[in-house]
Amino acid sequence: MSQPAHATLSANVARLPADAGLGLEAELTLTVPNDIAFIEEAVGLVVRHVEAHFVDRHSIRFNLRVAFTEALANAMFYGAAAADGIGVRVRFGRNAIEVEVTDPGKGFDPALIPDPTLPENRTLPNGRGLFLIRHLMDEVRFNAKGNSICMILRRG
């Protein structure tokens, strides 16, 4: 899961058309190398960009930071091949943030992930990250293949 020493985080920011929906004003796209060492840098970059626009900074500093970290870690551990990067698209405005994390893997069925709060599942090694994401974000969706998660946070 480690990248060559020259791997970097690259990002692009663009304004969105006025009819982008949810009041979204800008879009940030980046490719995160498949190396857990880049998670903190990627999360920090996204937080800095959206914090200047989104009204509820507390939700960004906690909800978005934790959910995005979990989504990146899941993509790296379960979805990406060693040399592949993780695609990230963040659309944001004053009242909403939409974060999409896509890995090149085969995907999964989120309905099959056990609820980690049930007694029989508490010792299982999976399900906690998705549980956190679903409880910290206002809306969570997956594509049909199961290799892309879309998380939406609205003004609290």
Buried (B, 14 or more C-beta within 10 A) or exposed (E): EEBEEEBEBEBEEEEBEEEBEBBBBBBBBBBBBBBEEBBEEBBEBBBEBBBEBBEBEEBBEEBBBBBBBBBBBBBBBBBBEEEBBBBBBBBBBEBBBBBBBBBBBEBBEEEEBBEBEEEEBEEEEBBBBBBBBBEBBBEBEBEEEBBBBBBBBBBE
